[in-house]
Amino acid sequence: MRECVPLSTRRWPLKRDSSTLSDSRRDPFDFLIPPVLESAVPSDAELFEAWSGGDRRAGGALFQRHFEAVRRFFANKVHDPLEIEELIQRTFTACVEGRDRFEGRASFRSYLLGIARFQCFKHWEARAKLDRHDPVDDHPIAEMSDRPSSVLARSANERMLLEALRHIPLREQTVVELHYWQDLSGREIGEVLGLPENTIRSTLRRAKHKLHKQLCRMQQVLGVPETTEDDLGAWARALRGRLDADIPAGESRPPGPSLPQEK
């Protein structure tokens, strides 16, 4: 049985010596087992420090913690569930390969979602028929694909909101979803997009206005009462809660992505 070391003592082993274990005794999936601790749940920074020192289980615990956030990021931007799985895997793989570039000035979650955003760009750049000098960020997803959202709407309001989000430029869709579905502040959204907080705040106001106008257009076509911007926020937050819970009864959440073997 492994010795249990309190986190408060900051004596996590930063280098795991498995040279004495034979291949038959070494568990290839041990990195998915969170480190055993006597004290409170470790912070992202503490897990990242241990992972950077060679503790793959700390990396697995860190990724399990943020898996749903990354899945939620892609949910309304990509239609095919298999493509979403691939993008999640690419995001975490890129995080593993580039972890030395994480300086800790932003939160780990912002850093990870920034990688997810880059992977989303690459996905649409490879599929959208745009001029190579035409930024993907300036175009709505509905303009680049006629396929619907991968999120299953449970009401007409949810269906309209999901579709309206895909009819505003991808940059603004991303800002709105980070605000409502990831609960990020203006500063944190700025860390994801690499933009100043003031720019993010003005972008968010503009995005909400465009989203509201798009919803009103849809409602006029359907002949239903127009919504208010307050309604929009309530629908978005309610949908976020269901995105995390939308797994069939009896099924468990994915254990997290598989991490590539470290060299």
C-alpha positions as CSV (number, residue, x, y, z in Angstrom):
1,M,0.0,0.0,0.0
2,R,1.3,3.4,-1.0
3,E,2.3,5.9,1.7
4,C,-0.4,8.7,2.0
5,V,1.3,12.1,2.1
6,P,-0.8,15.1,3.2
7,L,-0.9,17.8,0.5
8,S,-0.4,20.5,3.1
9,T,3.2,19.3,3.6
10,R,3.8,20.0,-0.1
11,R,5.8,16.7,-0.3
12,W,4.2,15.2,-3.3
13,P,6.7,13.0,-5.2
14,L,7.5,15.0,-8.4
15,K,9.2,12.0,-9.9
16,R,7.8,8.5,-9.8
17,D,10.4,5.8,-10.0
18,S,8.8,2.8,-11.7
19,S,12.1,1.3,-12.8
20,T,11.9,-1.5,-10.2
21,L,8.5,-2.6,-11.5
22,S,8.2,-5.2,-14.3
23,D,6.0,-4.4,-17.3
24,S,3.6,-7.1,-16.1
25,R,3.2,-5.3,-12.8
26,R,2.9,-1.8,-14.1
27,D,-0.6,-0.6,-14.7
28,P,-0.8,1.2,-18.1
29,F,-3.9,3.1,-16.8
30,D,-2.6,4.1,-13.4
31,F,-2.5,7.8,-14.4
32,L,-6.3,7.8,-14.4
33,I,-6.3,7.0,-10.6
34,P,-6.3,10.2,-8.6
35,P,-3.4,10.5,-6.1
36,V,-4.4,9.4,-2.6
37,L,-4.5,12.4,-0.2
38,E,-5.3,12.8,3.4
39,S,-6.1,16.5,3.1
40,A,-8.5,18.6,1.0
41,V,-8.9,18.2,-2.7
42,P,-5.8,19.5,-4.4
43,S,-6.0,22.7,-6.6
44,D,-5.4,22.7,-10.3
45,A,-2.0,24.4,-9.7
46,E,-1.0,21.6,-7.3
47,L,-2.1,18.8,-9.6
48,F,-0.3,20.5,-12.5
49,E,2.9,20.9,-10.5
50,A,2.9,17.2,-9.6
51,W,2.0,16.2,-13.2
52,S,4.9,18.3,-14.5
53,G,7.2,16.5,-12.2
54,G,6.2,13.1,-13.7
55,D,3.1,12.0,-11.8
56,R,0.8,10.9,-14.6
57,R,-2.0,10.1,-12.1
58,A,-2.1,13.8,-11.2
59,G,-2.4,14.6,-14.9
60,G,-5.3,12.1,-15.2
61,A,-7.0,13.6,-12.2
62,L,-6.6,17.1,-13.6
63,F,-8.1,16.0,-17.0
64,Q,-11.0,14.2,-15.3
65,R,-11.8,17.4,-13.5
66,H,-12.0,19.5,-16.7
67,F,-13.3,16.8,-19.1
68,E,-16.9,18.0,-19.0
69,A,-15.9,21.7,-19.6
70,V,-14.0,20.7,-22.8
71,R,-16.9,18.5,-24.0
72,R,-19.3,21.3,-23.3
73,F,-17.1,23.7,-25.3
74,F,-17.5,21.6,-28.5
75,A,-21.1,20.5,-27.9
76,N,-22.9,23.3,-29.9
77,K,-20.0,23.9,-32.4
78,V,-19.6,20.4,-33.9
79,H,-22.4,18.1,-35.0
80,D,-20.9,14.6,-35.1
81,P,-20.3,13.1,-31.6
82,L,-17.3,11.1,-33.0
83,E,-15.7,14.3,-34.2
84,I,-16.3,15.8,-30.8
85,E,-14.6,12.9,-29.1
86,E,-11.7,13.4,-31.5
87,L,-11.4,17.1,-30.8
88,I,-11.5,16.4,-27.1
89,Q,-8.6,13.9,-27.5
90,R,-6.7,16.4,-29.6
91,T,-7.2,19.1,-27.0
92,F,-5.8,17.0,-24.2
93,T,-3.0,15.6,-26.3
94,A,-1.9,19.2,-27.3
95,C,-2.0,20.1,-23.6
96,V,0.3,17.2,-22.7
97,E,2.7,18.1,-25.5
98,G,2.7,21.8,-24.7
99,R,2.5,21.7,-20.9
100,D,5.9,23.4,-20.6
101,R,4.4,26.5,-22.2
102,F,1.9,26.9,-19.4
103,E,3.3,29.6,-17.3
104,G,0.5,29.8,-14.7
105,R,-0.4,33.4,-15.4
106,A,-3.9,32.2,-16.5
107,S,-5.9,29.5,-14.8
108,F,-5.4,25.9,-16.1
109,R,-9.1,25.8,-17.2
110,S,-8.6,29.0,-19.3
111,Y,-5.4,27.5,-20.7
112,L,-7.2,24.3,-21.6
113,L,-10.2,26.0,-23.2
114,G,-7.8,28.2,-25.2
115,I,-6.4,25.0,-26.7
116,A,-9.9,23.7,-27.3
117,R,-10.7,26.9,-29.2
118,F,-7.6,26.5,-31.4
119,Q,-8.6,22.9,-32.2
120,C,-12.1,24.2,-33.1
121,F,-10.6,26.7,-35.5
122,K,-8.5,24.0,-37.2
123,H,-11.6,21.8,-37.5
124,W,-13.6,24.5,-39.3
125,E,-10.7,25.7,-41.3
126,A,-10.4,22.3,-42.8
127,R,-14.1,22.0,-43.6
128,A,-15.3,25.5,-44.4
129,K,-14.8,26.8,-48.0
130,L,-13.3,30.1,-47.0
131,D,-10.5,32.2,-48.4
132,R,-7.4,31.4,-46.5
133,H,-7.1,35.0,-45.4
134,D,-10.7,35.0,-44.2
135,P,-10.8,34.3,-40.4
136,V,-13.1,31.5,-39.3
137,D,-14.0,33.5,-36.2
138,D,-15.8,36.1,-38.4
139,H,-18.3,33.5,-39.7
140,P,-21.3,31.8,-38.1
141,I,-21.2,28.0,-38.0
142,A,-24.6,27.9,-39.8
143,E,-22.8,29.6,-42.7
144,M,-20.1,26.9,-42.8
145,S,-22.3,23.9,-42.2
146,D,-26.0,23.0,-42.6
147,R,-25.8,20.3,-40.0
148,P,-27.6,20.9,-36.6
149,S,-26.2,21.1,-33.1
150,S,-25.1,17.9,-31.4
151,V,-27.1,19.0,-28.4
152,L,-30.6,17.5,-28.2
153,A,-33.1,20.2,-27.4
154,R,-36.0,19.3,-25.1
155,S,-38.1,22.3,-25.9
156,A,-38.8,24.8,-28.7
157,N,-37.0,27.5,-26.7
158,E,-33.9,25.4,-26.4
159,R,-34.0,24.5,-30.0
160,M,-34.2,28.2,-31.1
161,L,-31.4,29.2,-28.7
162,L,-29.0,26.6,-30.0
163,E,-29.8,27.5,-33.6
164,A,-29.6,31.2,-32.9
165,L,-26.1,30.8,-31.3
166,R,-25.0,29.1,-34.5
167,H,-26.2,32.0,-36.6
168,I,-23.9,34.6,-35.0
169,P,-20.1,34.8,-35.7
170,L,-18.1,32.0,-34.1
171,R,-16.1,34.5,-32.0
172,E,-19.3,35.9,-30.5
173,Q,-20.9,32.5,-30.1
174,T,-17.8,31.4,-28.2
175,V,-17.9,34.4,-25.9
176,V,-21.6,33.9,-25.1
177,E,-21.1,30.2,-24.4
178,L,-18.0,30.7,-22.2
179,H,-20.0,33.3,-20.2
180,Y,-23.2,31.2,-19.7
181,W,-22.0,27.6,-20.0
182,Q,-18.5,27.8,-18.4
183,D,-19.3,30.6,-15.9
184,L,-16.1,32.4,-16.9
185,S,-15.6,36.1,-15.9
186,G,-14.6,38.7,-18.5
187,R,-11.0,38.3,-17.5
188,E,-11.1,34.6,-17.8
189,I,-12.7,34.7,-21.2
190,G,-10.0,37.2,-22.2
191,E,-7.4,34.6,-21.2
192,V,-9.1,32.0,-23.4
193,L,-9.3,34.3,-26.5
194,G,-6.1,36.2,-25.8
195,L,-7.9,39.6,-25.6
196,P,-8.2,42.4,-23.0
197,E,-11.0,42.2,-20.5
198,N,-12.5,45.5,-21.8
199,T,-12.6,44.1,-25.3
200,I,-14.3,40.9,-24.0
201,R,-17.0,42.9,-22.2
202,S,-17.9,44.9,-25.3
203,T,-17.9,41.8,-27.4
204,L,-20.2,40.0,-24.9
205,R,-22.7,43.0,-25.0
206,R,-22.6,43.0,-28.8
207,A,-23.0,39.2,-29.0
208,K,-26.0,39.2,-26.6
209,H,-27.6,41.8,-28.8
210,K,-27.0,39.9,-32.0
211,L,-28.3,36.7,-30.4
212,H,-31.4,38.4,-29.2
213,K,-32.1,39.8,-32.6
214,Q,-31.6,36.4,-34.2
215,L,-34.0,34.8,-31.7
216,C,-36.6,37.5,-32.4
217,R,-36.3,36.8,-36.2
218,M,-37.0,33.1,-35.6
219,Q,-39.9,33.8,-33.3
220,Q,-41.5,36.2,-35.9
221,V,-41.3,33.4,-38.5
222,L,-42.9,31.0,-36.1
223,G,-45.5,33.5,-34.9
224,V,-44.6,33.1,-31.3
225,P,-44.1,35.9,-28.7
226,E,-40.7,37.5,-28.8
227,T,-38.3,36.9,-26.0
228,T,-36.4,39.4,-23.9
229,E,-32.7,39.5,-23.2
230,D,-33.4,38.4,-19.6
231,D,-35.3,35.3,-21.0
232,L,-32.2,34.6,-23.2
233,G,-29.9,34.5,-20.2
234,A,-32.3,32.2,-18.2
235,W,-32.6,29.8,-21.1
236,A,-28.9,29.7,-21.6
237,R,-28.1,29.0,-17.9
238,A,-30.9,26.3,-17.7
239,L,-29.4,24.6,-20.8
240,R,-26.0,24.6,-19.3
241,G,-27.2,22.7,-16.3
242,R,-28.7,20.1,-18.5
243,L,-25.6,19.8,-20.7
244,D,-23.7,18.4,-17.7
245,A,-26.5,16.1,-16.7
246,D,-27.5,14.9,-20.1
247,I,-26.2,11.3,-19.8
248,P,-28.7,8.4,-20.0
249,A,-29.6,6.8,-16.7
250,G,-27.4,3.9,-15.8
251,E,-24.4,5.1,-17.8
252,S,-21.4,6.6,-16.2
253,R,-19.4,9.6,-17.4
254,P,-16.4,9.0,-19.5
255,P,-13.3,8.3,-17.3
256,G,-11.4,10.9,-19.1
257,P,-9.1,11.0,-22.2
258,S,-6.3,8.6,-22.7
259,L,-2.9,10.4,-22.2
260,P,-0.1,9.5,-24.6
261,Q,2.9,7.8,-23.1
262,E,5.6,10.3,-22.0
263,K,9.0,10.0,-23.5
